[in-house]
Amino acid sequence: MTAGARVSRGALPTPLREYLHRLDVAARHLSFTARQDLRSHVWTEVARTAGPAPTEDRLVRALDRLGPPEALVPTPVGGTSPVPRDPVVVHLLGCSLLTAG
C-alpha cells in the first residue's frame, strides 16, 4: 500500500478486510481447506490485478473485478445453506429417544 492509503504496517486495508469478512461469512458452511482455498484465490487475484503496492483505488477495482464475495462461494449440495439446529431441540429429541428407546 502507498502512504496515501493510510494503513499501518501489517494491517489489512479496509476494503480488503471487509471483502474477506463477507467471504468468510458466506463460506462458513465449507470445510477449513475450502475456505482457505477461496481466500488464497482472492489474495492471488488481488495481487495480480492491483500490483505489489496498490493504492486504495486500485485495490477496490481489483475487488470489484472479482465480484461479490458471496458469488465466489459454491452452493452446498442441498442447494441452500444448512440451518444450524437449535441445541435445545437436539437435546430434547435425544432425551426422548433414550427414554422411549
N, C-alpha and C positions, 0 to 999 in steps of 0.2 A: 504494500500500500504506500501511497505517497503521503507526504506530510499533510496535504490538503484534506485527506480523508479522516484525520484526527483519530486514529486508532492506536492505542498503546501497543508496544511490542508484545507479541504473543496473544493478543486479544483478537477475536474474530470481528470483522466488520459487521455492523448491524444488519444489513440486507442478507448477508450470508448466514449469520446466526439465526435470523428469523426463518429463512428458507429451510435450513437444516432442521429447525424445530418443527415446522409444518410437515416436513418429510418424516421425521420420527413419529409424530402423532399418526400420520396416515399409514405408516408401516408397522404399527405396533402389533399387528396380527402375524407378521412374518418372523421367521427364525432370526437369531442374532446374526448369523452369517449372511443371510439375505439382506438384512438391514445394513450391514457393513458394506456389502457389495453395492447397494444403492448409494450410500454416502461416498464411496470411492468413485463411483461413476460421476457424481456431482462434482467432487473435487477435481477430477481429471478434466472434465469438460470446462469447468470454470478456469482452470489453469491454462488450458489450451486456448480458450476463446479470449480471456481477459488479459493474459500475459503475466509475466513474472512480478510486475509492480503496478497493478491496475489502480486506476482512480476509482472512486465510488461509482461514477457514471458507467465506466466500462464493466465493473462488477455487476451492476444492475442489468445492463444489457446482456451480459453472459447468462445471468439467471433467467431473464425473460426469454432468451433463446431456448433454454431448457424446457420452458413451460411451467405450469403449476406443479409443485412437488407431488401433489396428490395424483397427478396423471402418470407419474413415474412408477407408482406402486402397483404391482399386479393385483388383480381382483382375486380374492380367495376362491377356492374350488367351488364352494357352495353358492357363489355369486354375490354374497354380501358379507360384511364383516361379522364374525360371530359375536353375539351379545354376551358379555360376561354374566355368569349365573350368580344370583344372589346367594351368598354363603348360608344365610339362614334357611332358605328353601332347600338347599342341598343337604344341610344338617338334618332338617325335619324329615326329609324324604329318606335319608339314611337311617334315622332312628325308627321310622315306621316300618321300613323294610326289615330291620333287625328284630323288631317286636313281632311283626306278622310272620316273618320267615322263620 
